Amino acid sequence: MADAQEFAHVFLFRCQACGRPLASACASTQSNLEMADAHLFNPHCFCGWTGDMLGMISVKHWVEPWESPTTVAKESDSCDGKVEQPLPS
């Protein structure tokens, strides 16, 4: 049986403290942007800032076909996982 096609979703965020660019990525079996936009990321900046950010607030989001010896989209940090909500501030 052939493995499912996978895609890397790459997100570019802006640090909320200093404005530096922050990159995050996740794997998915879908190239669709909407599912990945709902993914919760926790980027860390050199200035010391860290926080939860939904993919939909990224400055840029792009998708690349991804080949891997394992099915990375089945891991806990995949874009295919359950949609999480940010913690209240």
Secondary structure as GFF3:
##gff-version 3
##sequence-region A 1 89
A	DSSP	beta_strand	6	14	.	.	.	ID=ss1
A	DSSP	beta_strand	21	28	.	.	.	ID=ss2
A	DSSP	alpha_helix	33	37	.	.	.	ID=ss3
A	DSSP	beta_strand	40	41	.	.	.	ID=ss4
A	DSSP	beta_strand	53	54	.	.	.	ID=ss5
A	DSSP	three_ten_helix	55	57	.	.	.	ID=ss6
A	DSSP	beta_strand	60	66	.	.	.	ID=ss7
A	DSSP	three_ten_helix	72	74	.	.	.	ID=ss8
###
